[in-house]
């Protein structure tokens, strides 16, 4: 099977404060094992023999004032090796006008989209954004709407309580494709938590310009559990359909608890009831369309 990995990172430890400085709480738990360089060559060794033909790099939170440098470094890797095939870069959507940064990024051939993590949680250990309601902020909405002028997507990372606001954001920016990170970040796996997640996901699925990225499903359980992956994948597919879902490994984060081949196997198992065309869409065609590969 031909596969696109629509969500991976490569990094140099020295560029990332959260990897090179004091250990900071992260939603994926202790991460001593990845507090090191994770070079592109290591990632390519991980995917050898898996069927992965293309990949999308997603920004890894370099300091904000070095966001262009991050994207330019990834572009240099692409020019040198052919990998990755697309970049999701960072731009601060809180500034009065994001266009100067977007203009610079548009000159890098591999940039296809933007990610700024909006996820906010009552638990400060899971909190990333400065406040919960960024999706409703008029400045944020105005800047994200401008992504349509660049044909850039927006990788949307939120928790379930923020989904209603995210649906309103997507409706306000109809020319922008939103890529919902990690299938909506299900953190509370209790029956009530799953019900709240499902209700929010149904709202998002009602927005035709939102697609769901099936990635990072081990983030909160800190393991590769095929049954957990299977439930989330089936539920997401039932709401979005195979034409609006795409797969990503979230490596090397998931390397904390699993290998690349077992991780991919869990998703393949979760989708083994789909026909060939639907699986090709989920694992290859949709990522090629969304990220213009």
C-alpha positions in Angstrom: 0.0 0.0 0.0 1.2 3.5 -0.8 1.3 5.7 2.3 1.8 9.4 3.1 2.9 10.2 6.7 1.1 13.5 7.2 2.5 14.3 10.6 6.1 13.8 11.6 9.0 15.9 13.1 12.7 16.0 12.8 14.8 18.2 15.0 18.1 19.3 16.5 17.8 19.3 20.2 19.7 22.6 20.6 17.0 24.5 18.6 14.1 23.5 20.9 13.9 25.0 24.4 11.5 22.3 25.6 14.1 19.6 24.6 17.4 21.4 25.5 16.3 23.3 28.6 14.8 22.1 31.9 12.3 19.2 31.6 8.8 20.8 31.0 5.5 19.0 31.5 4.1 17.7 28.2 0.8 16.1 27.3 2.6 12.9 26.2 4.3 12.3 29.6 8.0 11.8 30.4 10.1 12.3 27.3 13.7 11.8 28.4 14.2 9.3 25.5 13.6 11.9 22.8 15.7 14.7 24.4 18.2 14.4 21.7 18.7 15.1 18.0 16.2 13.2 15.9 17.7 13.5 12.4 15.9 13.0 9.1 18.1 10.0 8.4 16.8 8.2 11.5 13.2 8.9 10.5 13.9 7.5 7.0 15.4 4.4 8.6 12.2 4.1 10.7 9.9 4.1 7.7 12.0 1.7 5.6 9.9 -1.1 4.3 6.6 0.3 5.5 5.2 1.7 2.2 5.6 5.3 3.3 6.4 7.2 0.1 6.0 10.8 1.2 5.9 12.8 4.4 4.7 16.1 5.8 6.8 17.9 8.5 4.8 19.7 11.1 6.4 22.5 13.1 8.1 21.5 16.4 7.9 24.7 18.4 11.2 26.4 17.8 11.3 29.8 19.5 8.7 32.1 17.9 11.3 34.5 16.6 13.0 31.6 14.8 9.9 30.2 13.1 11.0 31.2 9.7 14.5 29.7 10.4 12.8 26.4 11.2 10.9 26.3 8.0 14.0 27.3 6.0 16.0 24.5 7.6 13.4 22.0 6.7 13.4 23.4 3.1 17.1 22.9 3.0 16.7 19.2 4.0 14.1 18.8 1.3 16.4 20.3 -1.3 19.2 18.1 -0.2 17.4 14.8 0.3 13.9 15.1 -1.3 12.4 14.6 2.2 10.1 15.9 3.5 7.7 16.6 0.7 5.7 19.4 2.5 6.0 21.6 5.5 3.5 22.9 8.0 5.2 25.9 9.5 4.4 28.2 12.4 3.0 31.7 12.2 1.6 33.6 15.1 -2.1 34.3 14.4 -2.3 36.7 17.4 -0.4 39.5 15.7 -2.3 42.3 14.1 -1.3 41.2 10.6 0.3 37.8 9.8 0.9 38.6 6.2 4.5 39.7 6.4 5.4 36.2 7.8 3.1 34.4 5.4 4.8 36.3 2.5 8.2 35.0 3.7 7.0 31.4 4.1 5.3 31.5 0.7 8.7 31.8 -0.9 9.7 28.4 0.5 8.4 25.8 -2.1 7.5 23.1 0.5 5.4 25.2 2.8 1.8 24.1 2.5 0.2 25.1 5.8 0.4 26.7 9.2 0.1 25.3 12.7 -0.4 27.3 15.9 -1.4 25.1 18.7 -4.7 26.4 20.3 -5.2 23.6 22.8 -6.1 24.8 26.3 -7.0 22.6 29.2 -8.1 23.2 32.8 -5.2 21.0 33.8 -2.1 23.3 33.4 0.0 20.3 32.5 -2.0 19.9 29.3 -2.3 23.6 28.6 -0.4 25.1 25.6 -2.3 28.2 24.4 -2.6 31.3 26.6 -6.3 31.1 26.7 -9.2 28.8 25.7 -11.0 31.0 23.2 -8.5 31.8 20.5 -10.8 30.4 17.9 -13.2 33.3 18.6 -10.7 36.1 18.6 -11.3 38.5 15.8 -7.6 39.0 15.0 -7.0 35.3 14.9 -10.0 34.8 12.6 -8.9 37.6 10.3 -5.3 36.2 10.0 -6.5 32.6 9.5 -9.0 33.7 6.8 -6.0 35.2 4.9 -4.4 31.8 4.6 -6.8 31.3 1.7 -4.9 33.9 -0.3 -1.8 31.6 0.0 -3.5 28.3 -0.5 -2.3 27.4 3.0 -4.2 25.0 5.2 -4.4 25.4 9.0 -3.5 22.5 11.3 -6.0 22.9 14.2 -5.1 21.5 17.6 -7.8 21.8 20.2 -9.5 19.8 23.0 -13.1 18.8 22.9 -14.5 21.8 24.9 -13.0 24.1 22.3 -14.7 22.3 19.3 -17.8 24.4 19.1 -15.6 27.5 18.8 -13.5 25.8 16.2 -16.5 24.9 14.1 -17.4 28.6 14.1 -13.9 29.5 13.1 -14.1 27.1 10.2 -17.4 28.5 9.1 -15.9 32.0 9.2 -13.0 31.0 7.0 -14.6 28.9 4.2 -11.6 29.2 1.8 -9.2 27.6 4.3 -8.9 23.8 4.8 -8.6 23.0 8.5 -6.7 19.8 9.5 -7.9 18.6 12.9 -4.9 17.3 14.8 -4.9 13.9 16.5 -8.6 13.2 15.8 -9.6 15.9 18.3 -7.3 15.1 21.2 -9.5 12.7 23.2 -8.0 13.1 26.7 -10.9 12.0 28.9 -11.6 8.4 28.0 -14.4 7.9 30.5 -17.9 7.4 29.0 -18.8 11.1 29.7 -15.5 12.2 28.1 -16.1 10.1 25.0 -19.6 11.4 24.7 -18.4 15.0 24.8 -15.7 14.3 22.3 -18.2 12.7 19.9 -20.6 15.6 20.2 -17.8 18.1 19.4 -16.5 15.9 16.6 -20.0 15.8 15.0 -20.0 19.6 15.0 -16.6 19.7 13.3 -17.7 17.1 10.8 -20.5 19.3 9.8 -18.0 21.8 8.4 -17.0 20.7 4.9 -13.6 22.5 5.1 -12.4 20.4 8.1 -10.6 17.1 7.6 -9.5 14.8 10.5 -5.9 13.7 11.0 -5.7 10.2 12.5 -2.5 10.7 14.5 -1.2 10.9 18.0 -3.8 8.5 19.4 -1.3 7.2 22.0 -0.7 10.7 23.4 -2.8 10.5 26.6 -2.6 6.7 27.3 1.2 6.6 26.6 1.1 3.3 24.7 0.2 1.8 21.3 -3.2 0.1 22.0 -4.7 -1.3 18.8 -8.1 -1.5 20.5 -8.0 2.2 21.5 -6.7 3.2 18.1 -9.4 1.1 16.4 -12.2 2.7 18.4 -11.1 6.2 17.7 -10.4 5.5 14.0 -13.8 3.9 13.5 -15.7 6.6 15.3 -13.9 9.4 13.4 -14.4 7.6 10.0 -18.1 7.3 10.8 -18.4 11.1 11.3 -16.0 12.4 8.6 -15.9 9.5 6.1 -12.8 8.1 4.5 -12.7 11.0 2.0 -12.0 13.5 4.9 -9.5 11.6 7.0 -5.7 11.2 6.7 -3.0 9.3 8.6 0.0 10.6 10.4 2.6 8.9 12.6 3.4 11.7 15.1 6.9 10.4 15.2 9.2 10.6 17.1 6.7 11.4 19.9 5.1 7.9 19.6 8.6 6.5 19.6 8.4 6.9 23.3 6.2 3.8 23.6 6.3 2.0 20.2 8.0 1.4 17.0 7.0 2.8 13.6 5.9 -0.6 12.1 3.7 -1.6 15.1 2.1 1.8 15.1 1.3 1.7 11.4 0.0 -1.8 11.9 -2.5 -0.7 14.5 -4.0 1.8 12.0 -4.0 -0.7 9.2 -5.9 -3.2 11.4 -8.4 -0.5 12.4 -9.2 0.1 8.7 -9.1 -3.4 7.4 -12.9 -3.4 6.8 -12.6 -0.5 4.3 -12.5 -1.2 0.6 -9.3 -0.5 -1.4 -10.4 2.9 -2.6 -11.3 4.1 0.9 -8.0 2.9 2.4 -6.0 4.5 -0.5 -7.8 7.8 0.2 -7.1 7.7 3.9 -3.5 6.6 3.7 -2.4 8.4 0.5 -4.8 10.4 -1.7 -6.3 12.7 0.9 -2.9 13.9 2.2 -1.7 14.4 -1.3 -4.8 16.6 -1.9 -4.7 18.6 1.3 -1.0 19.2 1.3 -0.6 19.4 -2.5 2.0 16.7 -2.7 
